[in-house]
């Protein structure tokens, strides 16, 4: 059988050859309904684009690097939501015909390799994930002139990003606890070299400051163990604490365990609120109140931002909304 051509796909889809070309080349300006009928025709006919010929014309590789710049301890990449981010990014990019190159950058040496790989013209753009405050990679990649988008804010001001409303989410959590009559509200922070941790801490502090209450802060690192240890320290330092806002759900789950071991009833003695609303939040005892933030939606928005940048689109940051899911723990 002859290999189907663009003309054959266009005839099957009932659209122009140029529309088919734009879809298979991954352009983002195509209407969704056109993209759907073209992709259906592509699947039915088994059409495979001639990548070599297309790349000569477009000067593109059709590949996008997803760079996870996380320390060896894996603070972010060990989070159960990380797999949601990677799956969503892969699905969104593959839907527009882009190959995904997943790269883990855990050291200065591996970050240098990333820079050399990107500079070699192997990808059309880079999506950055799990960046810490002092990470030099965003600025280095931005200087190359290649489209770069970040999943969360970075220290490099010239790198566009998609972030959660971290301060606003913290405010939702603390105001909820205040409305429940809680007076001594503590927080367990994430790693303070992450922007989202600092923003959630600032949202917590600002909300308490508005009501004339003092902050009670314990440091965590987004893991269950750190949440349990921070809660133990809070109870030792301030036994009258009657609520805690943990900057993510894993630390909140660790805090619940410590409170149970200490004989503190939740929420009667101490109310607990987390952040992220992971699946496990609904199955803790008691079920965990949490600030819901859709990592899948954030990942999708970051992919779309990067694809728009590849097409020469605007470099505007995007802030995603949150909502509070109230359960038994508060």
C-alpha angles and dihedrals in degrees: 000000000000118000108256115249134213088261092056092048091048091051092049092048094043093232136108124280089243091057091053090048092052092050096049090045089057098243113167097212094080117108112250093239091054091047090051096052092044093050090048090053090047091054094044093050097038090234114183116191117232095246096187094052093043093050092052089056099039097032087225134127096206086226128119123195117223104199118196106197102189130141118253090263087067099220092171104021090057091056112107089231090062092076089052090055094049094046092048094048092048093049094047094048095044089051089065095042099261123140117227120225108192113201127182113209109190102152143029089262094052091047089053089053089052090053092050092047094050093044088054091070096246095135139037095221146351132237113199122209134183099013122179123213099257095041108132094196099090094054092044093053093044090056089060090066093235118136108266128179126180131217094224130001121304136199089248104091093198094060113091115223147183112228140169121248089255098169091045091050091051089050090054090053097046095044089052090054092047090051088053088059098255114157108179105047117177130188134213109210131209122233106312093220087071116085093220091056093051092046093051090049091050091049090052093047095045093051093050091044090056089058096043095250125135125240121248108197133186123179122236136164104224093268129115091239093054091048091053092047093046091050090050090052092048092053091050095047098040114015091180094066106131101179140025132197111203116201091228138016097249091061090044089054089051089050091052090056093051092048091051091050090049092053093246114146118228119246098357095064102016127014118211130203126180136189130239100033095233117189092261091060091078092051103049120106104274099019110255125248107222145172104250115222119168108229089184091057091046091050091048091050091050092052091049091048091052093047089050090051090052087055091050096262128156121293097228123147119235125217118203122213127241136207133197117241107202117210137158099290093076 
